[in-house]
Amino acid sequence: MEELVRRYTFRKFGPADKEAYGLFLDFKFEDVLRNAKYFDEEELRKSPVKELESKIRNTESKEDTFLFGLSCLETFVAENWSIPSGTPVESILPWLNSQNKPILIECLLKDGGESVLGNAVLPELLAVANVILVDNRSHFKEDVFLLWSLRCALVVQSMLEEKSATLYNNTKLLFDQFKGCGDEELKPLILLEEAKFNYLYHYIRECEVATSSAAASVGLKIEDTGALGKRTKFQVKELPQFTLDVEESSSYKKQSWEPVDKSYLAEDLQLNDEVRLEAIEFQDKERERVREMDALQQSCVLARYFLKERNLPVDDISWQELTPHLSLILQHPVSWPIHSVALFNRCKLETKSRRTIERARAQLETILETYLKNIPRKVFMDSIYISRLPPKWKIEKELGSILLQLGATKAALDVFLKLESWDEVIVCYNLLQLRHKSAQIIKQRLEERETPRLWCQLGDATDDIKCYEKALELSKNKSARANKSLGLYYYYRKEYSASIEHFQRSLDCSRFQLDVMLRLGFAAMECEQWGVAAQAYRDYCSLESDNFEAWNNLANCYIKMSQKERAWRVLQEAVRCDYDNWKVWDNLMVISVDLGAFDEAIRAYNRILDIKQTHIDDQVLQIMTESAISGIKDSAGDSSVKYRPQMVKLVARITVALPKEPVPWSCYGRLLINNSDSDTSAENQVKGCQYLQKSLAAYTAKKGWDKDIKLVTHVLKTSCRLVSGVLNVQSEVQQLQVANSARLSLVSSFKMVERSQTSIKSGNLPEEIQQLYTDTKADIDSLLQRIEDIKAAS
């Protein structure tokens, strides 16, 4: 049996020693299922799960049961990923009846609250496959068997409306069993499934590792690069264009699978744009060479494409980084699913541009037409798992979305009605101002069969909260969608405290809902439930690690919870995600100062200046200057004096960018005056006095400064520091020059303070500046006396 499954996995077809094996290798899966005589049909009718498990435990029938489960999986995939044959499930599995069908379907719903997608046909086959291949995986030790257990688990997840935590845990255990797998032939397939698994559950870093390892295992090294070339027809000068450097290892032996019949492939339509070329014309013609990669190598390129698409922002230039991956595949078709996926994803990219949206629509229609060609299963299912080909109805849904973008609302509505995509139907009817129609259609569907999802969609169409409550009742309070809808109902009405409870319940049912986590975090912050908000953002960031806003909000929650060190570490992640956002750097700078991480604060301030050229934070500058002068302990327990050179460079940079700001000049002057250890201390003393004088001039240049008690305080303090600095100049000649230069500004500013701040009634100064005024007066008198003494001595 292991040899059979291995031959099927690697497309090594040929004669088989058993009839069932021959049918299986000929892709006649239904015949394999109909001819299965090793089950007790009576027992299957009574308790299908029990009978299946008993056959798995029996060593004589275990392998045949595995083949039965694999045939169920392949039949389900064949029926759902192509045009359904319309064969009733009872003709394939005669023992199925109305009593045991719900039991099997229940096996798919591990967490109780999900439901199978409405478009899925023959879900009972997937349920049987799940029981055999996933639930009883411990009975199959061979690596190739476990690979199919993995594939089955991922197909099950793709058919559920919500992500299942139980299925995630089971699949994770399967991957753990592959650790240390020495089968080099299986390794690329396992790594590609691992990349798909991590992508599906939002573990992007792990997905990146698996994708890179998969590429390395098939001898590929892919790197982003640029090359000179022309993108448009009228372009004269060659400009740098984004492309890929692909290196192939000579040690990798390419798969010798049967080449695909080109007649089955969807035609790659030409763009025929009046401006844009069909493909970039590179200066180096070697870059236009066709890369003849096999299906495994092309699947690795596709996996890299999906990863990059997930990480790139939604903007007008992301497609330039993504398109080279698809072009690499489309120039050399080797597999129907891989070729179709590349075309499908190119369509999705092209819907964002008015120049290419028409080709996207036509190309999607071409892809859908290929399904009518009666493609043999051998061609259709070749590489279907590693290609990530979506079910046919998802391609049709994308066509509906394009029609909606083009303004063909009625045509889009027809597509969505056929697919029973009620969320999109509601949108179409709203655009057509026929919202009541969507409610009528959903009610008709509810009369046929009630499901929690339909009740939720009726609530979306009518804004009736009772519909969501009915959905909860129907699902026995286990519907993640119903709890989410209730949460959103209160959230959009700004009843945040009520929404929090429902969002939490929704996440308890299905914890992989990124949008719910974000809304829960925001609602909790609005209600000042910092612990709840922190947990929500922490969960979100563990899945989506590249959203700087989430990291920023998480840091804010930690600050509110007085956990500044945790906030500081979180902000380090935030700046990694968005290196060019000065607001995140500003938050990091402030929290770094609070924690005494002055080196990080200086780095953050410099980065802010790199981004926006001008930025002033007086409080941060004053704290860091005082620390560098006084030598207080930093976060590592060392003296902060060591940061003085970095601070001098920082404030010097700020004074160049903002010469009219007084605080940077004041900090600059103080740092130089207090730098007595330097060989240039005498020169620094003079410069420091000059910079303090500039600070004083900047303060007094502000209109009405003498009437602002806060500015008056700064002026008096700066005056005292200036006098102290002048009196400490060692050379009498330099001291006299600096003193004469400063005297006029000191005396005039002092007199303005005296005139503006003295009360007319009492003749006294405000109490908060009386002592400072007295000290400043004494210092100025000392300076004037010193000038007289120097002149007398000379």
QUIJOHU-V727993 format. One record per backbone hydrogen bond with DSSP energy under -1.0 kcal/mol. NH is the residue of the N-H (numbers start at 1). CO is the residue of the C=O. E is the energy in kcal/mol with one decimal. If there is no record, write none. Layout:
# QUIJOHU-V727993
{{NH/CO/E} {NH/CO/E}}
This chain:
# QUIJOHU-V727993
{{5/1/-2.7} {6/2/-2.3} {7/3/-2.6} {8/4/-2.5} {9/5/-2.6} {10/6/-2.2} {11/8/-1.1} {12/7/-3.2} {22/18/-2.2} {23/19/-2.5} {24/20/-2.2} {25/21/-2.5} {26/22/-1.2} {27/24/-1.7} {28/23/-2.8} {29/27/-1.1} {32/28/-1.5} {33/29/-2.1} {34/30/-2.6} {35/31/-2.1} {44/40/-2.3} {45/41/-2.1} {46/42/-1.7} {47/43/-3.2} {51/47/-2.1} {52/48/-2.4} {53/49/-2.4} {54/50/-2.0} {55/51/-1.8} {56/52/-1.7} {57/53/-2.0} {62/58/-1.4} {65/61/-2.4} {66/62/-2.1} {67/63/-2.2} {68/64/-2.1} {69/65/-2.6} {70/66/-2.8} {71/67/-2.3} {72/68/-2.0} {73/69/-2.2} {74/70/-2.5} {75/71/-2.4} {76/72/-2.3} {77/73/-2.5} {78/74/-2.5} {79/75/-2.3} {80/76/-2.1} {81/77/-2.7} {91/88/-1.3} {93/89/-3.1} {96/93/-2.0} {101/97/-1.8} {104/100/-1.9} {105/101/-2.5} {106/102/-2.2} {108/105/-1.3} {110/108/-1.6} {117/159/-2.9} {120/117/-1.5} {125/122/-1.2} {127/123/-2.2} {128/124/-2.2} {129/125/-2.3} {130/126/-2.5} {131/127/-2.2} {132/128/-2.1} {133/129/-3.2} {134/130/-1.6} {135/130/-2.7} {137/134/-1.4} {139/136/-1.6} {140/137/-1.9} {146/142/-2.0} {147/143/-1.9} {148/144/-1.3} {149/145/-1.6} {150/146/-2.3} {151/147/-2.2} {152/148/-2.2} {153/149/-2.3} {154/150/-2.2} {155/151/-2.0} {156/152/-2.6} {157/153/-2.2} {158/154/-1.9} {160/157/-1.2} {161/115/-2.1} {168/164/-1.8} {169/165/-2.4} {170/166/-2.3} {171/167/-2.5} {172/168/-2.5} {173/169/-2.0} {174/170/-1.5} {175/171/-2.0} {176/172/-1.9} {177/173/-1.4} {179/176/-1.0} {181/178/-2.3} {184/182/-1.1} {187/183/-1.7} {190/186/-2.3} {191/187/-2.6} {192/188/-2.2} {193/189/-2.0} {194/190/-2.3} {195/191/-2.4} {196/192/-2.1} {197/193/-2.6} {198/194/-2.6} {199/195/-2.1} {200/196/-2.4} {201/197/-1.7} {202/199/-1.2} {203/198/-2.5} {204/202/-1.5} {207/203/-1.9} {208/204/-2.4} {209/205/-1.9} {210/206/-2.4} {211/207/-2.6} {212/208/-2.3} {213/209/-2.4} {214/210/-2.3} {215/211/-2.2} {216/212/-2.2} {217/213/-2.0} {219/216/-1.5} {220/215/-3.0} {221/247/-1.9} {223/245/-2.1} {225/243/-2.4} {227/241/-2.1} {229/239/-2.0} {230/281/-2.2} {233/275/-3.4} {239/229/-2.2} {241/227/-2.8} {243/225/-2.6} {245/223/-3.1} {247/221/-2.4} {249/219/-3.0} {264/261/-1.9} {269/267/-1.1} {277/231/-2.6} {281/230/-2.4} {283/228/-2.6} {287/284/-2.0} {288/285/-1.4} {289/286/-1.3} {293/291/-1.7} {298/294/-2.5} {299/295/-2.1} {300/296/-1.7} {301/297/-1.8} {302/298/-2.4} {303/299/-2.5} {304/300/-2.0} {305/301/-2.1} {306/302/-2.6} {307/303/-1.9} {308/304/-2.5} {309/305/-2.7} {310/306/-1.9} {311/307/-1.5} {312/308/-2.2} {315/313/-1.2} {320/317/-1.3} {321/318/-1.3} {322/318/-1.2} {323/319/-2.9} {325/322/-1.2} {327/323/-2.6} {328/324/-1.7} {330/326/-2.8} {331/327/-1.7} {332/329/-1.3} {339/335/-2.5} {340/336/-2.4} {341/337/-2.6} {342/338/-2.2} {343/339/-2.1} {344/340/-2.8} {345/341/-2.6} {346/342/-1.8} {347/343/-2.2} {348/344/-1.8} {349/345/-1.8} {350/346/-2.5} {351/347/-1.1} {352/349/-1.3} {353/350/-1.3} {357/353/-1.6} {360/356/-2.2} {361/357/-2.1} {362/358/-2.4} {363/359/-3.3} {364/360/-2.2} {365/361/-2.0} {366/362/-1.9} {367/363/-2.4} {368/364/-2.4} {369/365/-1.8} {370/366/-1.3} {372/369/-1.6} {373/370/-1.6} {380/376/-2.9} {381/377/-2.9} {384/381/-1.3} {387/383/-1.3} {394/391/-1.3} {395/391/-1.1} {396/392/-2.0} {397/393/-2.1} {398/394/-1.8} {399/395/-1.7} {400/396/-2.1} {401/397/-2.0} {402/398/-2.0} {403/399/-2.4} {404/400/-2.0} {405/401/-2.0} {406/402/-2.1} {407/404/-1.0} {408/403/-2.3} {409/407/-1.8} {412/408/-2.3} {413/409/-2.6} {414/410/-2.0} {415/411/-1.6} {416/412/-2.5} {417/413/-2.6} {418/414/-1.9} {419/415/-1.8} {421/416/-2.4} {422/420/-1.4} {425/421/-2.1} {426/422/-2.5} {427/423/-1.4} {428/424/-2.4} {429/425/-2.6} {430/426/-2.2} {431/427/-2.1} {432/428/-2.0} {433/430/-1.1} {434/429/-3.6} {437/434/-1.7} {439/435/-1.1} {440/436/-1.9} {441/437/-2.3} {442/438/-2.3} {443/439/-2.2} {444/440/-1.8} {445/441/-1.9} {446/442/-2.2} {447/443/-1.7} {448/444/-1.0} {449/445/-2.4} {455/451/-1.9} {456/452/-2.2} {457/453/-2.5} {458/454/-2.2} {459/455/-2.1} {460/456/-2.1} {461/457/-1.8} {462/458/-1.8} {463/459/-2.5} {467/464/-1.3} {469/465/-1.8} {470/466/-2.2} {471/467/-2.0} {472/468/-2.1} {473/469/-2.2} {474/470/-2.5} {475/471/-1.8} {476/473/-1.0} {477/472/-3.5} {483/479/-2.0} {484/480/-2.3} {485/481/-2.6} {486/482/-2.3} {487/483/-2.4} {488/484/-2.7} {489/485/-2.1} {490/486/-1.8} {491/487/-2.5} {492/488/-2.6} {494/491/-1.8} {495/490/-2.8} {496/494/-1.2} {499/495/-1.7} {500/496/-1.9} {503/499/-2.5} {504/500/-2.4} {505/501/-1.9} {506/502/-2.4} {507/503/-2.2} {508/504/-1.8} {509/505/-1.5} {510/506/-2.2} {517/513/-1.9} {518/514/-2.1} {519/515/-1.9} {520/516/-2.6} {521/517/-2.5} {522/518/-2.3} {523/519/-2.7} {524/520/-2.5} {525/521/-1.9} {526/522/-2.3} {527/523/-1.6} {528/525/-1.1} {529/524/-3.2} {530/528/-1.2} {533/529/-2.4} {534/530/-2.7} {535/531/-2.0} {536/532/-2.2} {537/533/-2.6} {538/534/-2.4} {539/535/-2.4} {540/536/-2.2} {541/537/-2.7} {542/538/-1.5} {543/540/-1.2} {544/540/-3.5} {551/547/-1.7} {552/548/-2.6} {553/549/-2.5} {554/550/-2.4} {555/551/-2.4} {556/552/-2.0} {557/553/-2.1} {558/554/-2.1} {559/555/-2.3} {560/556/-2.2} {561/557/-1.4} {562/559/-1.8} {563/558/-3.4} {567/563/-2.0} {568/564/-2.4} {569/565/-1.9} {570/566/-2.2} {571/567/-2.4} {572/568/-1.3} {573/569/-1.0} {574/570/-1.8} {575/571/-2.3} {576/572/-1.1} {577/573/-1.7} {578/574/-1.9} {581/578/-1.4} {585/581/-1.5} {586/582/-2.2} {587/583/-2.0} {588/584/-2.3} {589/585/-2.6} {590/586/-2.3} {591/587/-2.3} {592/588/-2.1} {593/589/-2.0} {594/590/-2.0} {595/591/-1.7} {597/592/-2.6} {598/596/-1.7} {601/597/-1.9} {602/598/-2.6} {603/599/-2.0} {604/600/-2.5} {605/601/-2.4} {606/602/-2.4} {607/603/-2.1} {608/604/-2.2} {609/605/-2.0} {610/606/-1.8} {611/607/-1.7} {612/608/-2.9} {613/609/-1.8} {614/612/-3.6} {621/617/-2.3} {622/618/-2.5} {623/619/-2.3} {624/620/-2.6} {625/621/-2.3} {626/622/-2.5} {627/623/-2.2} {628/624/-2.2} {629/625/-1.8} {630/626/-2.9} {631/627/-2.2} {634/638/-2.7} {635/596/-2.0} {637/634/-1.8} {640/632/-1.7} {643/640/-1.8} {644/641/-2.1} {647/643/-2.4} {648/644/-2.5} {649/645/-1.9} {650/646/-2.1} {651/647/-2.8} {652/648/-2.0} {653/649/-1.9} {654/650/-2.0} {655/651/-2.5} {656/652/-1.4} {657/653/-1.7} {658/654/-3.3} {661/658/-1.5} {666/662/-2.3} {667/663/-2.9} {668/664/-2.6} {669/665/-2.7} {670/666/-2.5} {671/667/-2.3} {672/668/-1.8} {673/669/-2.6} {674/670/-2.0} {675/672/-1.2} {676/674/-1.2} {681/678/-1.3} {684/680/-2.9} {685/681/-2.2} {686/682/-1.5} {687/683/-2.4} {688/684/-3.1} {689/685/-1.8} {690/686/-2.0} {691/687/-2.5} {692/688/-2.2} {693/689/-2.0} {694/690/-1.8} {695/691/-2.1} {696/692/-2.4} {697/693/-2.2} {698/694/-2.2} {699/695/-2.2} {700/696/-2.4} {702/699/-1.3} {705/702/-1.6} {707/704/-1.4} {708/705/-1.4} {712/708/-2.6} {713/709/-2.0} {714/710/-1.8} {715/711/-2.5} {716/712/-2.6} {717/713/-2.4} {718/714/-2.6} {719/715/-2.2} {720/716/-2.2} {721/717/-2.2} {722/718/-2.5} {723/719/-2.6} {724/720/-2.4} {725/721/-2.3} {726/722/-2.5} {727/723/-2.6} {729/726/-1.5} {735/731/-2.8} {736/732/-2.5} {737/733/-1.9} {738/734/-2.7} {739/735/-2.7} {740/736/-2.6} {741/737/-1.9} {742/738/-2.2} {743/739/-2.1} {746/742/-2.4} {747/743/-2.8} {748/744/-2.5} {749/745/-2.0} {750/746/-2.1} {751/747/-2.3} {752/748/-1.9} {753/749/-2.0} {754/750/-2.3} {755/751/-2.5} {756/752/-2.6} {757/753/-2.5} {759/764/-3.0} {763/759/-1.7} {769/766/-1.3} {773/769/-3.0} {774/770/-2.4} {775/771/-2.5} {776/772/-2.5} {777/773/-2.5} {778/774/-2.1} {779/775/-2.3} {780/776/-2.7} {781/777/-2.3} {782/778/-2.2} {783/779/-2.2} {784/780/-2.7} {785/781/-2.4} {786/782/-2.3} {787/783/-2.2} {788/784/-1.9} {789/785/-2.5} {790/786/-2.4} {791/787/-2.2} {792/788/-2.5} {793/789/-2.2} {794/790/-1.5}}
